[in-house]
């Protein structure tokens, strides 16, 4: 499918530490290496993890002289006025201007959201064409999606986060006639098979059926991701021994393949080139 206008990917989960920022930058850099124009937006005003990741990447580019692709990056702050209504109006304005300003410049916009509910996070979800939700590979972390009957493994009740996403999907369908493709991704999967891992996979699939979303191949727990953040690099970049402090291992190769499989599972559109693209559709929050 050929896409006209930037395709928006939001990476969302209301639990902190689920790997959202790592996933966001890896998706961005993969698409950059494929020759696409990519922008990243960080709406996490507290942690700003994606912003720090991009800054680390820029510092590595400047100090090492390496040729590495950079996304256009924007950080959006939370409004802190006394009026909640005025704050939300200001955030909608700054968010809409940022997205509209990038629509004509890039093929993909990737938005990293905070690990808590907030107006900017809801706006990001509502604007998304694709929503990627990384979930740590643990039964404990599945409660961000639904309350689980521990005896049967069946989802009993959807979580506040899932209800927010379903509301955003319904509103987007009504206002634009297009839905949000919601994809769950198991993250930090143990390399050792276990009964718990099998239980998590089965439960995630049951939750996905309940919520009407998809499940993509997961990303294993790997030390290399912690090594890459300080230098702002990803598994898709050329990683020499002097940069990593040691030669890349098979773990690096396997991580690259896992992220390639994730991108394939997202079924992203093929962007139209600027000289053939039609005027992008303006989305409303």
ChimeraX attribute file (.defattr): number of C-alpha atoms within 10 A of each C-alpha:
attribute: neighborCount
match mode: 1-to-1
recipient: residues
	/A:1	9
	/A:2	11
	/A:3	17
	/A:4	21
	/A:5	23
	/A:6	26
	/A:7	22
	/A:8	24
	/A:9	28
	/A:10	27
	/A:11	28
	/A:12	29
	/A:13	27
	/A:14	19
	/A:15	20
	/A:16	13
	/A:17	13
	/A:18	21
	/A:19	20
	/A:20	27
	/A:21	26
	/A:22	22
	/A:23	22
	/A:24	23
	/A:25	24
	/A:26	21
	/A:27	23
	/A:28	27
	/A:29	22
	/A:30	21
	/A:31	19
	/A:32	20
	/A:33	14
	/A:34	9
	/A:35	11
	/A:36	18
	/A:37	20
	/A:38	25
	/A:39	24
	/A:40	27
	/A:41	24
	/A:42	26
	/A:43	27
	/A:44	24
	/A:45	16
	/A:46	10
	/A:47	13
	/A:48	18
	/A:49	20
	/A:50	28
	/A:51	22
	/A:52	16
	/A:53	20
	/A:54	22
	/A:55	16
	/A:56	18
	/A:57	21
	/A:58	17
	/A:59	15
	/A:60	19
	/A:61	18
	/A:62	11
	/A:63	8
	/A:64	9
	/A:65	9
	/A:66	10
	/A:67	11
	/A:68	15
	/A:69	19
	/A:70	18
	/A:71	21
	/A:72	16
	/A:73	17
	/A:74	17
	/A:75	18
	/A:76	16
	/A:77	16
	/A:78	18
	/A:79	18
	/A:80	12
	/A:81	11
	/A:82	8
	/A:83	10
	/A:84	12
	/A:85	10
	/A:86	13
	/A:87	16
	/A:88	19
	/A:89	14
	/A:90	16
	/A:91	20
	/A:92	17
	/A:93	11
	/A:94	17
	/A:95	22
	/A:96	19
	/A:97	12
	/A:98	15
	/A:99	21
	/A:100	16
	/A:101	11
	/A:102	20
	/A:103	22
	/A:104	15
	/A:105	16
	/A:106	20
	/A:107	26
	/A:108	27
	/A:109	25
	/A:110	26
	/A:111	32
	/A:112	29
	/A:113	31
	/A:114	25
	/A:115	18
	/A:116	13
	/A:117	15
	/A:118	15
	/A:119	17
	/A:120	24
	/A:121	23
	/A:122	18
	/A:123	21
	/A:124	27
	/A:125	30
	/A:126	25
	/A:127	25
	/A:128	26
	/A:129	20
	/A:130	21
	/A:131	26
	/A:132	26
	/A:133	24
	/A:134	25
	/A:135	28
	/A:136	24
	/A:137	25
	/A:138	18
	/A:139	18
	/A:140	11
	/A:141	14
	/A:142	21
	/A:143	19
	/A:144	16
	/A:145	25
	/A:146	22
	/A:147	17
	/A:148	19
	/A:149	11
	/A:150	10
	/A:151	6
	/A:152	9
	/A:153	17
	/A:154	17
	/A:155	23
	/A:156	14
	/A:157	16
	/A:158	17
	/A:159	16
	/A:160	15
	/A:161	20
	/A:162	18
	/A:163	15
	/A:164	15
	/A:165	21
	/A:166	18
	/A:167	15
	/A:168	22
	/A:169	21
	/A:170	16
	/A:171	17
	/A:172	22
	/A:173	13
	/A:174	11
	/A:175	12
	/A:176	12
	/A:177	9
	/A:178	13
	/A:179	18
	/A:180	22
	/A:181	17
	/A:182	26
	/A:183	20
	/A:184	23
	/A:185	21
	/A:186	22
	/A:187	21
	/A:188	18
	/A:189	18
	/A:190	14
	/A:191	10
	/A:192	6
	/A:193	9
	/A:194	10
	/A:195	7
	/A:196	12
	/A:197	17
	/A:198	11
	/A:199	14
	/A:200	22
	/A:201	17
	/A:202	13
	/A:203	19
	/A:204	26
	/A:205	15
	/A:206	15
	/A:207	26
	/A:208	17
	/A:209	13
	/A:210	15
	/A:211	18
	/A:212	12
	/A:213	15
	/A:214	18
	/A:215	21
	/A:216	18
	/A:217	17
	/A:218	21
	/A:219	26
	/A:220	18
	/A:221	16
	/A:222	16
	/A:223	10
	/A:224	16
	/A:225	16
	/A:226	10
	/A:227	14
	/A:228	19
	/A:229	20
	/A:230	16
	/A:231	19
	/A:232	20
	/A:233	27
	/A:234	25
	/A:235	21
	/A:236	20
	/A:237	15
	/A:238	13
	/A:239	17
	/A:240	11
	/A:241	10
	/A:242	8
	/A:243	15
	/A:244	14
	/A:245	10
	/A:246	10
	/A:247	12
	/A:248	16
	/A:249	9
	/A:250	9
	/A:251	15
	/A:252	19
	/A:253	12
	/A:254	15
	/A:255	20
	/A:256	19
	/A:257	15
	/A:258	16
	/A:259	20
	/A:260	16
	/A:261	15
	/A:262	21
	/A:263	17
	/A:264	12
	/A:265	14
	/A:266	18
	/A:267	11
	/A:268	17
	/A:269	14
	/A:270	13
	/A:271	19
	/A:272	16
	/A:273	15
	/A:274	14
	/A:275	6
	/A:276	8
	/A:277	14
	/A:278	12
	/A:279	11
	/A:280	14
	/A:281	12
	/A:282	13
	/A:283	14
	/A:284	13
	/A:285	17
